[in-house]
Amino acid sequence: MTKSELIEAIAARGELTKARAELVVNCVFDAMTEALQRGEGIEIRGFGSFTVRPYKPYDGRNPRTGQPVPVPAKRLPFFKVGKELKELVNNSRAHLAHVGEDDDDEGAFDDEED
């Protein structure tokens, strides 16, 4: 789902104009972004939580040349899925697993190009 699809879904469910729904979506994302920038966590019960994880500096390697490259310390957002969302997603795939049971799954990705 893209941001514009999310806006359309909220507009339809909430009987809002698309402009109003876009404002709501942007306000929510802005508030979440600002909280993460401040190092605060975000917890949405049943959905999941966002935290900021610090990473220490380390020496990486350039894959082309093999030369060492210093990677500076950084802080990155991390999402941990909530139990209810995990179960909903997992259970929604359960019926999909039975669809291809009789098919030969070996080599299922052979047709894909890299």
N, C-alpha and C positions, 0 to 999 in steps of 0.2 A: 504494500500500500504506500503510495506516495503522499506527500504533504497535501497536495491538491485533492487527492481522493479522500483523505481524512477530513478536509474542510467540507467537501461535498456530503460526506456521511453525517457529520455533525449538523450541517445545515438541514438535512432531511429529517434527522431524528429529533432535533430540537425546534423544528419549525422556525428556523432563523434564515435570514438572508445569507448568501455566500459571503458578503462583505463582513457581516457581524460574526459569522463562524470563523472567518480568517482572522479577525481580531482576537477572538477567544483562543484559537490555536497558537497564534503568535505570542500572546500574553503568557500562556502556559509554558511554551518553550523558552521564552525570555526569562521567566522566573526560575525555571529549572537550570538554565545556563548560568545565571547570576549566582545561584546557590552553589553550584559546583565550582565556579570561579573562586568563591570565598572559601572553598574547602569543606562546605557543608554537605551532608548526605541528604538524599531524598528517599523517603519510604512511602510506597503506595501499597497499602495492605491488599493482599490477594494478587497483586501484579508483579511487584518486585522492588528492588532498591538500587539506587545509584549511589556510588561512593567515588571518592577520588583516591587513587592509589599512587604512592610515590615510588619511583624507580631510581635506583642508584646508577651513577655513571658506569660505563663499562667500555671495553675495547672491542669493537666489532671488526668485521673484515669486508672490504670491497669485494663483491663476488667476481668481478671481472679481473681485477689485478691481484687480488689476494693481499693487498696492502692493509695494514691495521688502520682503523678509523676510530677516533675517540667519539663515543656517543655520550652526550651530556645527560645529567640527571634530569628527570622529567616527572610530571604528575599527569596521569591519564584517567579519564572517567572509566568506571567499571560498572557493569550491570549484573546483578544477581537476580535471576528469575524467582518469583514467589511460588510457593507450593501449589496454590490453586491454579495459577496460569500454567504451570508445568503439567499438572494433571489434565487440564482442559485440552492442551495441545497434544499431549500424549494420547489421550483417549480419542481425540478426533482422528488420529492417524490409525487407530486400531482397525477401523473398518476398511481402510485403504490397504492394509497389509494382507487382507484376505482376498482382495481383488485379483492379485497376480499370483496366487498360490500355485496354480497348475503350470505357470510359465517357468521356463528355465531361466533362473536369475543370473547364471554364470554368463559373463560377457555382456551384461545388460548395457554397459557404457561403451562398448566397442565402437559404436557408430559415431560417438562424439569426437570432434576434432579439437586439438589443443590450440 
